[in-house]
Amino acid sequence: MLGDKSEHFEGKGTNLTELESHLTQYLKADGFTVQTSPPGDQGTVIQATKGGFLRDIVAAERAFTITISGLPSDFTVRFGISKWLQNLGVAAAETLLLSDLFLPIDVADSLWSLEVEDKIIADLKKFVG
């Protein structure tokens, strides 16, 4: 699917709660509105949306979505576009991560997603080491 990427890390011993916090702060600093699911056995979901006249018209219900799943020594971070989920803060991460969370997207959203993904993936790799 366009705009759907994942990065897998092994042997890093990364604190996944700190990783989620780092990604959330990175997105907020870049002007995104961010919401996260509570961490669960299957991981965490982060959603971010950025307003603007054109984005509000074209993709009012879409969000850049990141899932973090696995263990500190072996985890995957997945990036893509999904529907903005109301009350993500109370949704069970297990349900979200086991469902088909990501949406097929059109070329315009794909280009935007790829640009955002590239920046975040570069920052993520620096953070993880």
N, C-alpha and C positions, 0 to 999 in steps of 0.2 A: 504494500500500500504506500502511496506517496505520503511523505511527511511522517512516517512511522519508523522510528529508529530505536535501537537499544544498545546499551553499553554494558558489558559484563566485566566484573572485576573479581579476581581471585587472589587470596593470600595478602590482602591489604589490611585486615583488622580494623576497618573503618567503623566508627560509631555511627550507626544509621540514623539515630535521632539527631545527632549533630549535622549529618549530611542533609537531612530533611530541613532543619533549621537554616542551614547555609543556603540551600536552594531557594527557600522561601524568602529569605532576606535579599538574595541576589535579584529575584524577580520583583520584589517590592521596590528596591532601589532603582530598577529600570522602569518604574511607573505602572507595574501590573497590579491589579486587584487579585489577591491570592486567598485561597481557602484550602484547608487540608483535612483529610479524614483522620480519625484517631488511629494510631498505630495498632495493628493487629497481628495475629499469627502469620498472615499472608503478606503483610507489608503495609505501605502507606501510599495514599494517592494525594497528589498536589495538583490543584487546578489554578490557572492564572488566565486572566482576560485583560485586555488593554482596550480602553475606550477610544473613541474618535468617531467623527461623523460617518465616514465610509464604513468602518468596521461595525458600527452599531447597525447600519442598514443591511450590510451583506451577511454578517455572521453574529447576530445578536445573541444566539444561544450557544455559540461555540467557544471552547476554551482550549488553551494549550494545556496539555495534561501530562504529568510525570508520575510514573509508578516506581516505587522502590520496593524490591522484594528480595528475600534471601537472608543470609546470615552475614555478620560483619566480615567474615573471611571469604565469602562467596555470594555476591549479590549482583542483581541486574537492575539497571535504571532504564526505563522505557519512556520514550517521548512520542507524543502525537497530538492529534486534535480529537476532542470528544465534545459531547453536549455538556454545557455548564449545568452541573447538578445542584439543585437547591438543597440546602442543609447538608452539604458534604461533611461538615463537622460532626454530624451525628450518624452518618451512614457507616455501616460496617465495612471496613476495608476488604474483608474476605469476600463479601458479595460483589464488590466493585471489581476486585482483581480477578475473580473467577468468571466474571461476565465478559461479554464482548464490549469493552469500554470504548475503544477507539473507533472513529468513524472514517469511512472513505471520504476523501476531500477533493475539492476541485483544484485547478492549477493555481489560482490566486491564493487560496489558503495554503496550498503546498509551498509556494515560494516564501510566504511569510513564515510558515512553520519551520522551513529549512533554515532561514536566516536566524530565527530565535534559537533553534536547536543547536546550530553551530556555535553560537556564543556560549550557551549554557554548557554544552558538552566540553568546550575548551576550559571553562571555569571548573566544571566538575572534575576533570582529569587533574587540574592543578590541586584541587582540594584533596582528592583521594591520594595523589602522589604517584 
